[in-house]
Amino acid sequence: MEAENSAKTEVKPPVSMTSICQGCSECFSNTEYKAHFDSCEKLERFSHAQKAMFWNDYLYRLHTFQAEQLVKTLDFSNYTLSEGQQYPNVPCHCETNGEHPQLECLRKLGEPEMRTKGTELIRQAMEYYKKYEEHRIETVCEESNLRQNFIFNKYFPEMTEKALAEMIGTGYHAYISNKELGPKIHKLVIQMNRKNTAIETAAENIATKTENWNKLLEVQIADRVAKNAATLKKWETRNEQNKGSKSKRSASQSSSSTASKRPRRK
């Protein structure tokens, strides 16, 4: 009977979020994450906070990826001139109403589009990252609480939580030299520190990533605008050269025509 009760009350260590399957871990760095996220059966083992954390991380990565892709797609050098074309068919990105000359758009070099849409994508990405951090804190606290309970029930079954808290509150360094209590109390303190660290680093992580992405976007836009300006200059130079060639041909043809029409001397 005692053995039966013992089996029922046996305390098992909590499942860590680090036990997520290898596929999910590998997909963290690319856009295939969503497909894997939707199909991964192991997600059923995780808490709501863990799933929300993974999902917001995916959305954050997706929006930053889209911002970078936007800058790449607005590269003028991606478009080629067909025979007889002055300018290639670069999609119009301005918000003007009605018809307007294509050159009017090209002279903007894609900058308005990159700034408005790119900045908005980064803003949305950081909103998802904030939610990711919130759920990360929740996840870390869930895990740490489970581990604390596991340690508490395994090593201090006779002690009340209040007594244990008072003992730790006096400073666990006092127990480090105690071979019996030291390692056990140290395990508890590690879990407490994990929660504190998660909370303390969240705001710093958000601020750092926001600053880094805004700077990176500015650098990418400036680089793309400079390259687009150079490409546009090449197109305009080529058009001027073509006009010059046409003028010379026209003048030559006109001279030939005039000469052929002159009456012959007898």
Residue pairs with C-beta under 8 A, 6 or more apart in sequence:
11 149
11 150
11 153
11 154
12 150
13 147
13 150
14 143
14 146
14 147
14 150
15 45
16 143
17 46
17 50
17 139
17 143
19 45
20 42
20 46
20 54
21 40
21 42
23 36
23 40
24 33
24 36
24 37
24 40
24 42
24 43
24 54
27 33
27 35
27 36
27 37
28 57
28 61
29 61
31 61
31 62
31 65
33 58
33 61
34 58
34 62
37 43
37 54
37 55
37 58
43 51
43 54
46 54
47 139
47 142
49 135
49 138
49 139
49 142
50 135
50 139
50 142
52 131
52 135
53 132
53 135
53 136
53 138
53 139
56 128
56 129
56 131
56 132
56 135
57 128
57 129
57 132
59 125
59 128
60 125
60 126
60 128
60 129
60 132
61 125
62 125
63 121
63 122
63 124
63 125
63 128
64 121
64 122
64 125
64 213
66 121
67 118
67 121
67 122
67 125
67 213
67 217
68 220
70 113
70 114
70 117
70 118
70 121
71 114
71 118
71 217
71 220
71 221
71 224
74 93
74 110
74 113
74 114
74 224
74 228
75 224
75 227
75 228
76 88
76 90
76 106
76 109
76 110
76 227
76 228
76 231
76 232
77 227
77 231
79 88
79 89
79 90
80 88
81 87
81 88
81 235
81 238
82 88
86 235
86 239
87 102
87 103
87 106
87 235
88 235
90 102
90 105
90 106
92 102
92 105
93 105
93 108
93 110
93 112
93 113
94 100
94 104
94 105
94 108
94 112
94 113
96 104
106 232
107 232
109 224
109 225
109 228
109 229
109 232
110 224
110 225
110 228
111 221
111 225
114 217
114 220
114 221
114 224
114 225
115 221
118 217
118 221
119 214
119 217
122 213
122 214
122 217
125 213
126 206
126 209
126 210
126 213
129 205
129 206
129 209
130 206
133 202
133 205
133 206
134 202
136 198
136 202
137 195
137 198
137 199
137 202
140 194
140 195
140 198
141 195
141 198
143 194
144 191
144 192
144 194
144 195
145 191
147 187
147 191
148 188
148 191
148 192
151 184
151 187
151 188
151 191
152 161
152 164
152 188
155 184
155 187
156 164
156 184
159 167
164 188
167 175
167 185
168 185
168 188
168 189
168 192
172 182
172 185
172 186
172 188
172 189
175 181
175 182
175 185
176 182
176 186
